Amino acid sequence: MSWQNHPFRIEVKAGETKVFCMCGRSRHGPLCDGTHVGTDITPRAVTFDADKTVFACGCGHSGNRPYCDGTHATF
């Protein structure tokens, strides 16, 4: 699974929920588009408590998915 070799920069608002793809099949990565249906993989819903910028994993190798941990820089 890899959408790109750098993180996605996402602006979020307090109280907003984003549902992140954890299966790698989404055509709208890093956000879930429902293509996990039929697998045993569950997307990760995150509700944010403040307005902020988050960096979501684009390469699929982060040890802290759905967030980027810089792993993409190692390959």
Steps between C-alpha positions, in 0.01 A plus 500: 500500500634836404328812376809720491849521649427793731234582759161654431455840664143526633343798672244395762259689721409440864219243521559375145531125441715353224490131411841376387558203270690218669468240222685689227226447241339844511505698179476811718795428730568568773127520570271198492270452200345172617712265288597306816151343503542123483835505679574471871666844496325790671560866416606732781267783595666794676312793651721803548484716812655812346557673167835376372704363214559125497734302278354167394713214371516482122741209462320244715806411707468731801513330837251761621232475229294688410762762583835544329808406703757577230549137391451602134841669514674165556418348160 
